[in-house]
Amino acid sequence: MYDYQYLRDNYPLIGEGRQGKVFQISPDRCLKYYDDPKHAVRERASYEAGQGSPIIPKLYEGGPNYIIIEYLQAPSLQQYLLGPGRMSKSLAKQILSALKEMERLGFTRIDVAPFHLFVMEDKKVKIIDLVNAFHKTSPVPYVLLSGLHSIGFLETFYGHVQNLDAKTAAKWAEVVDDLVR
């Protein structure tokens, strides 16, 4: 079991959320430490279900209060869009593909916050923070859509979705309309 004090004293803190804290423990690995062990168990199960998927970081190890996963040396979607990036049709297609992959993996929460979706150097995307992948139900990605709205990219993204997948766009239409009103 990893001790929080030891982690804090020896590794850089690179993220912090509701379930715990993330430390970079090597150039290619990070450790997520959980305040509540049940979150470690839930998230480890989600990562295990996604191993081999191109959208899920590699899981190296899991314990009663932590997981060790691949460190993503890439900006989050939010950082990418607010920096030099743009919401291209190609990026929108990658995001749609990732959401469909989440469904294929059997996740019930088909949603991701823009700061939990990473744009890799090859413009493919990866998703972190999977603690609720099997414990919440979200067939429409409300968190993603509202996050894109808050940073000014919802309408561009949704326009691409309408061109790429009219059926999915229709499924999301009510949520998008509520957000842009």
Buried (B, 14 or more C-beta within 10 A) or exposed (E): EBEBEEBEEEBEEBBEBEBBBBBBBEEEBBBBBBEEEEBBBBBBBBBEBBEEBEBBBBBBEBBEBBBBBBBBEBBBBBBBBBEEBEBEBEBBBBBBBBBBBBEEBEBBBBBBBBBBBBBBEEBBBBBBBBBBBBBEEBEBBBBBBBBBBEBEBBBBBBBBBBEBBEEBBEEBEEBBEEBEE
